[in-house]
């Protein structure tokens, strides 16, 4: 059985594109448009992994990541962002993210990262 993945992004287009890739890979997908909705859905449905945008309305992605870490320190979170600055990468790594991937998402790259992260690893190229 494939894992349940929560996609968190305030862009409906980005969520749909990510959902389509993940469903093509065979994952069960749920979406949230912001951090508060994501935390609520995670508390109810207990996803296996989260793909999280950094820049969203309401809570900043790193703040959402830290809340997920408080709820479940073992929950793997992949940050999906167009921000490629080293400082951003260092910030999300130290906050506990399992990996970071650049937007727009590439199916093959996301698939490789998911395989590693769902097996308990991290990806920091």
C-alpha positions as CSV (number, residue, x, y, z in Angstrom):
1,X,0.0,0.0,0.0
2,X,1.3,3.4,-1.0
3,X,1.8,6.2,1.6
4,X,-0.6,9.0,2.3
5,X,0.9,12.4,1.5
6,X,-0.4,15.8,2.5
7,X,0.4,18.6,0.0
8,X,0.4,22.1,1.6
9,X,0.5,25.1,-0.8
10,X,-1.5,28.3,-1.0
11,X,-1.5,28.1,-4.8
12,X,-4.3,25.9,-6.1
13,X,-2.3,25.3,-9.3
14,X,0.8,24.1,-7.5
15,X,-1.4,21.8,-5.3
16,X,-3.1,20.3,-8.4
17,X,0.2,19.8,-10.2
18,X,1.8,18.2,-7.2
19,X,-1.3,16.0,-6.6
20,X,-1.2,14.8,-10.2
21,X,2.5,13.8,-10.0
22,X,2.0,12.0,-6.7
23,X,-1.1,10.2,-7.9
24,X,0.7,9.1,-11.0
25,X,3.3,7.7,-8.7
26,X,0.5,5.8,-6.9
27,X,0.3,7.8,-3.6
28,X,-2.8,8.7,-1.8
29,X,-3.0,12.5,-1.7
30,X,-4.8,15.1,0.4
31,X,-4.4,18.9,0.0
32,X,-4.3,21.9,2.4
33,X,-4.2,25.5,1.3
34,X,-2.4,26.9,4.4
35,X,-0.6,25.8,7.6
36,X,-3.6,25.8,9.9
37,X,-5.6,23.6,7.5
38,X,-2.6,21.3,7.1
39,X,-2.1,20.9,10.9
40,X,-5.8,20.1,11.3
41,X,-5.9,17.6,8.5
42,X,-2.7,15.9,9.8
43,X,-4.2,15.6,13.3
44,X,-7.3,13.9,11.8
45,X,-5.8,11.8,9.1
46,X,-2.2,11.1,10.2
47,X,-0.3,11.3,6.8
48,X,2.9,9.5,6.2
49,X,4.7,12.5,4.7
50,X,4.1,16.2,4.0
51,X,5.2,18.2,0.9
52,X,5.2,21.8,2.2
53,X,5.5,25.1,0.5
54,X,7.5,27.8,2.3
55,X,5.8,31.1,1.4
56,X,2.1,30.9,2.2
57,X,-0.6,33.2,3.5
58,X,-0.9,33.0,7.3
59,X,1.9,30.8,8.7
60,X,5.3,30.7,7.1
61,X,6.3,27.3,6.0
62,X,9.1,27.0,8.5
63,X,6.7,27.7,11.3
64,X,4.3,25.0,10.0
65,X,7.3,22.6,9.8
66,X,8.1,23.3,13.4
67,X,4.5,22.6,14.4
68,X,4.6,19.3,12.6
69,X,7.8,18.5,14.4
70,X,6.1,19.2,17.7
71,X,3.2,16.9,16.8
72,X,5.4,14.1,15.4
73,X,9.2,14.5,15.3
74,X,9.5,11.4,13.0
75,X,7.1,12.8,10.4
76,X,9.1,13.4,7.2
77,X,8.5,16.8,5.6
78,X,9.8,17.8,2.2
79,X,10.0,21.5,1.5
80,X,9.0,22.5,-2.0
81,X,10.1,26.0,-2.9
82,X,11.3,28.3,-5.7
83,X,13.7,29.9,-3.2
84,X,17.1,28.4,-3.9
85,X,19.2,30.5,-1.5
86,X,21.6,28.7,0.7
87,X,20.3,30.4,3.8
88,X,16.8,29.1,3.1
89,X,18.2,25.6,2.6
90,X,20.1,25.8,5.9
91,X,17.1,27.2,7.7
92,X,14.7,24.4,6.7
93,X,17.4,21.7,7.3
94,X,18.0,22.9,10.8
95,X,14.2,23.1,11.4
96,X,14.0,19.4,10.7
97,X,12.9,19.0,7.1
98,X,13.9,15.7,5.5
99,X,14.6,17.3,2.1
100,X,14.1,20.3,-0.1
101,X,13.0,20.3,-3.7
102,X,12.9,23.2,-6.2
103,X,9.7,24.3,-7.9
104,X,8.5,23.6,-10.4
105,X,8.5,20.0,-9.3
106,X,10.0,17.3,-11.6
107,X,8.3,13.9,-11.4
108,X,11.6,11.9,-11.5
109,X,13.4,14.0,-8.9
110,X,10.3,14.0,-6.6
111,X,10.0,10.2,-7.0
112,X,13.7,9.7,-6.0
113,X,13.4,11.9,-3.0
114,X,10.2,10.2,-1.8
115,X,11.8,6.8,-2.0
116,X,14.7,7.9,0.2
117,X,12.6,10.0,2.7
118,X,9.9,7.4,3.1
119,X,12.6,4.8,3.9
120,X,13.7,7.0,6.7
121,X,16.5,8.9,5.0
122,X,17.2,12.6,4.1
123,X,18.2,14.2,0.9
124,X,20.5,17.2,1.0
125,X,22.4,17.5,-2.3
